[in-house]
Amino acid sequence: MNPLRIRVELNRGRGGVPLDKLAAIAQETMRFLSLFSRDMGFGNTDHKWIAEKFANHSVDFDCRLVETADETIVRRSRAALRGLMANDLSHPELSILIRPETRRQYARIARPLDPQEVAFLGVYEQEEEHPHEWYQLSRELMAEIEQPLTVERESFGEVQGIIHAFFKETERPHLKVRELSSQQLVNCYFEPEMYRAAVEVLAEPDGIVFVEGWCREDPETGWVTEIKVTDFRPAPAFSLEAHRRARGSLPDYTGPLSSAEYVDVVRDA
């Protein structure tokens, strides 16, 4: 199985690098690789990235993940690394997978560099001896990467969660919902004419609600912090019996493929 590897080159064209600078860059690189691994679905990879294949003159070395992973995930991770290092988030899937904090941490690798100094990072495609794609990282690029992250993003979307609190005697009445996946509290602001609907979703104390509207995200974490609500409704009650009756109701949906094979095809599309 082809490993996930990058190469780091410091002080290109010269000899050696100050030890304190090398230690600082290594620490920031490790933090980045740890965050990146989580984004790509590897889980906790602390102590699973190793440095190897050191070279003389300028300081060159590989960072290799010793975690065993599916080749599909490794290919997706290589593509994500290339996009991130090129500061190109045009790929819609990868722009969602890579959290803003991961991009910010990648930029921090340049912190120990001198103002005009450049570090080079390469992404190995498979088992080649040298990367065929190299990317430059400098303090100037660090500032460019970090700048957009100070701007809050807004998009239309939905959160699912449990109502934590209801504020009606405020300038902007709203529900505070604890989102299921992140456990973050989201302020859900609604217009006065939606008041009755807001009261109705309180009927079940522990009921789950769907909230749709224009979402604002925290630029540091990517979590939704507030929604300008266009609709909210209680989630339908789950029926185990109805679920069992539905199983096998569409036997030809995946054609000649098994369910697992069909999922793999869709994910690779």
C-alpha positions, 0 to 999 in steps of 0.5 A, spaced: 500 500 500 502 506 498 504 511 504 502 518 505 508 522 504 511 529 504 518 532 503 520 538 507 526 542 504 529 548 508 535 553 507 535 550 499 542 552 496 545 553 503 548 549 508 545 547 514 539 550 518 539 553 526 537 548 530 532 552 534 529 554 527 529 547 525 525 544 532 520 550 531 519 548 524 518 541 525 513 542 531 509 546 527 509 541 521 507 536 526 501 540 529 499 541 521 499 534 519 496 532 526 490 536 524 490 534 517 490 527 518 483 528 522 480 532 517 481 526 512 479 521 516 485 518 519 483 519 526 488 521 531 495 520 528 500 523 534 506 519 534 504 516 527 508 521 523 515 519 522 521 523 519 526 519 515 531 520 509 535 526 511 539 529 506 546 534 507 547 541 505 540 544 505 536 540 510 531 535 507 527 530 510 521 526 508 514 526 513 511 519 512 505 516 515 506 509 518 498 508 519 495 503 514 489 506 510 485 505 504 488 507 498 482 511 496 483 515 502 490 516 501 489 519 494 484 524 496 489 526 502 494 527 496 489 531 492 488 535 499 495 536 500 496 539 493 490 544 493 492 546 500 499 547 499 497 551 492 492 555 496 487 553 492 480 551 495 476 550 488 475 543 489 468 543 493 469 537 497 476 538 499 474 545 501 469 542 506 474 537 508 479 541 510 478 546 516 480 553 517 484 551 523 488 546 519 489 551 513 492 556 518 496 551 522 499 550 515 501 557 514 504 557 521 510 552 519 513 559 516 513 563 522 520 561 524 522 563 517 526 569 516 522 575 512 525 573 505 526 565 506 522 560 503 521 553 505 519 548 500 514 542 500 513 536 496 508 531 495 509 524 493 504 521 488 506 514 490 513 510 490 517 515 486 524 517 489 523 524 489 516 529 489 515 531 482 510 537 485 513 542 489 510 548 493 513 554 496 511 557 503 514 563 506 511 568 511 508 572 505 504 566 503 502 565 511 499 572 511 495 571 504 493 564 507 491 567 514 487 573 511 481 570 508 480 566 515 478 573 519 472 574 515 466 570 517 462 566 511 455 565 510 451 560 506 444 557 506 444 550 510 441 546 516 443 544 523 440 538 527 439 539 534 436 539 541 433 546 543 437 549 549 434 555 550 428 560 548 429 567 548 423 571 546 424 578 550 430 580 546 431 585 540 432 579 536 428 573 538 431 566 537 432 559 539 439 556 542 440 550 539 445 544 541 447 542 534 448 534 534 454 533 531 459 538 534 455 539 540 456 547 539 450 552 541 447 555 535 443 562 535 437 561 531 434 568 529 427 568 527 422 573 525 416 575 529 411 572 524 415 565 526 413 565 533 408 560 533 412 555 529 418 556 534 413 555 540 411 548 537 418 545 536 418 546 544 413 541 545 418 535 546 423 537 551 428 532 548 426 532 541 430 534 535 429 539 531 431 541 523 433 548 522 434 551 515 436 558 513 442 563 512 448 560 516 454 564 519 460 560 520 466 561 525 472 563 521 477 559 526 473 553 527 468 552 521 462 551 526 456 554 525 454 560 530 448 563 528 442 562 523 437 567 520 431 562 520 427 561 514 424 554 517 424 550 523 420 543 524 421 537 529 424 531 526 419 525 525 419 520 531 423 514 529 420 508 528 424 501 528 418 497 525 417 502 519 425 502 518 425 494 518 419 494 513 423 498 509 429 494 508 429 491 502 424 495 499 428 497 493 432 491 491 434 493 484 436 500 486 444 499 486 443 494 480 448 489 479 453 492 485 452 490 492 451 496 497 458 496 499 460 496 492 455 502 490 457 506 496 465 506 493 463 507 486 459 514 489 465 516 493 470 515 487 465 519 482 
